[in-house]
């Protein structure tokens, strides 16, 4: 039986201290658990409920020359350092978004899928933690056809979302499914579009600028990153949030220097123009936005600063 000593006995007698030491259970050192990120962030938005989901991340060399390829490397490195970021390595995360309108469960982009494990491709797991199954998704909206956005449509070669219809940009679909994209730098995405988008073509609605996905969600042409890249206005009960897809790809590089060339952008000048136009709108209208590669939970605001913009991550504004 353990010997119980009061504080006075412990202080007075050295024998007491020895007894207390003997009585203490031998504790194993707590194991190291490894890094951990949040899987989801959910908030109510008007009548809608919006969940950002963490599909994972990639770790790459850079930001230069992926960002600022038309700049001097030291200027890009300097900007990273000024913003408390490493200058030679960076992380790019992936954040699909679920919008529950009350009538439909709408998923924007599908993550990397099982082809990109282990650091990414975790949408299904994040959805499960968020309380959803893939079968519950009514509508899948694709911002553009890059692998990190359409990769998760299939898992183990099978369509993951059994009951969903699809929405994609008309120009985007026409571009990637065209035989001209076979071979060369567009070949991999062309093949993936054939494998993941073509089988669901009959269930897909192809949108142009200004057309509705469902009531309260409207597509906006945001070309440049890809030839038919689409972004989306989401509105409920007078509240607005913008879903930007890949109009910007890095919360520092893309915002502070919107015109810097980005290797991920297919049409570099057009991508820069689209980026500035949208960032300007977000700053002027003071509305929140979510964008696929912003740091998780991938929701924030934009402020004008000098010739560019700065990212203001969301804190509690949307929780109240
Ligand atoms: Zn992307």
Boltz pocket constraint, residues with backbone or C-beta under 6 A from the ligand:
constraints:
  - pocket:
      binder: B
      contacts: [[A, 146], [A, 148], [A, 149], [A, 246], [A, 292], [A, 293]]
      max_distance: 6.0
